[in-house]
Amino acid sequence: VGLDSTWHFTTKNDSTFSLPIGSSNALYTFMISAADNSGNGKYDPEIIENNINYGPEPFEDKNGNGKHDKGEPFVDIGLIDPTPAVQIFPIKNSAPTVQWSKETMLPKTSFPVMTVGWNASDLDGNSTITKINLALNDTTKGVVSLPSAVNLITLRSTNWNDIKPEFEILINGSESNIFSSKLGNLKLDNNNVLYIQAVDISNAKSKFIPLPDTGSTWYIKKPKGKLLIVDDYASHDEIQSFYNNIFNSLNNGSLVNKYDVLDLKQSSLPYRYITFSETLRLFDYVFWYSNSNPSLDLANLATQKYIQGGGHIAFSMTFEDSSGNFQFNLSTLQNFLPIDSLGEKSPVAFLFPGAEVLPANQNDNYPNLKTSSTIGFVRTFYPNSITAKPVYDISSRQINGNIAIINNTKNLFFIGLPLNSCNAINGSVQKLLEKIFFDEFGLTQ
């Protein structure tokens, strides 16, 4: 059997051959000759018949050294058909295809961080795909070519104050695997379109596939400052207004138009764990508020990584208790909070208005707080004795104990109450947030 002049001996009368694509179109010549076994009685390392070199006689390589040695059985090839049968196979290359993954659903608005994935295929075999082209807003310039094995990336811009901001490309969302080239043509505070294309070994290309498609928009907004407010409240219009008013008043209004809000309940992030974690890293300070059903999965994943990267974060939330069973266990909270154990919980599952929330140490100059509305699912916590200390104690008919903590490095604060329900002493929540962000965290603008 011969394929493009390379011959192989076989005793079979059928075989399957792979015809690789090396150009857009290929022409393969397949020849077959019959040979008898009445040779010259000795092993021939080269058989030439009818002006055709058929190569060495087949043998059994018993010692595995890749050559025929004396005593090893061989087929003594004799006469060979002088007119081989010939079949020509014209092979036409198929262009690859690419499509965005099901998880890749862009929100209408985002910060300059996004994670996307895709699936590329080729009828000629996926191994023929050589690269993935990526472009932002313009497919004629600024195209970045990724290895064909890559199918998930995080795009992140950290130079948004530059005249020409760019996206870093994190392969598989990994901080330790940032691609050597950056993706240009980024338009901040404007709509953007991401394009992808697959290219195969013959340079055949798929169409550029846009994201989002023509029926949607992707508005990328530039961060206003160093602070991000994470709104994790189920019903939040009134609550969001409360916190906006508070933060607009902090430090004599120094944060007006200098912070951003991420609404977790309204935002659908693709590959949410990666995208959310990288979004936090755009900001130096985070205030995360919720009611009794916070996004614990995101808090578990992102908090410690964010702090280790130099961030500062403050939490205000409770944790839902259904039929006496909390939705979390101690280890869940310890993944992102410096606590040793869970303390007392309200036996009636809610806290009445007028409950006093007092500083654990008056010398720390934290303001007194008092609840202004009923709060559900309140419980106390014991801070880790080595890494944190109590900030507030609660004292009421329903519950007593530590309700707020700060870690010793002063980059994490937690209070187990919604602060929007703790402003019965007018201005007290504003004073607390000023204390946390400006005095403890060292927020500057």
Disulfide bonds with the S-S distance in Angstrom:
none
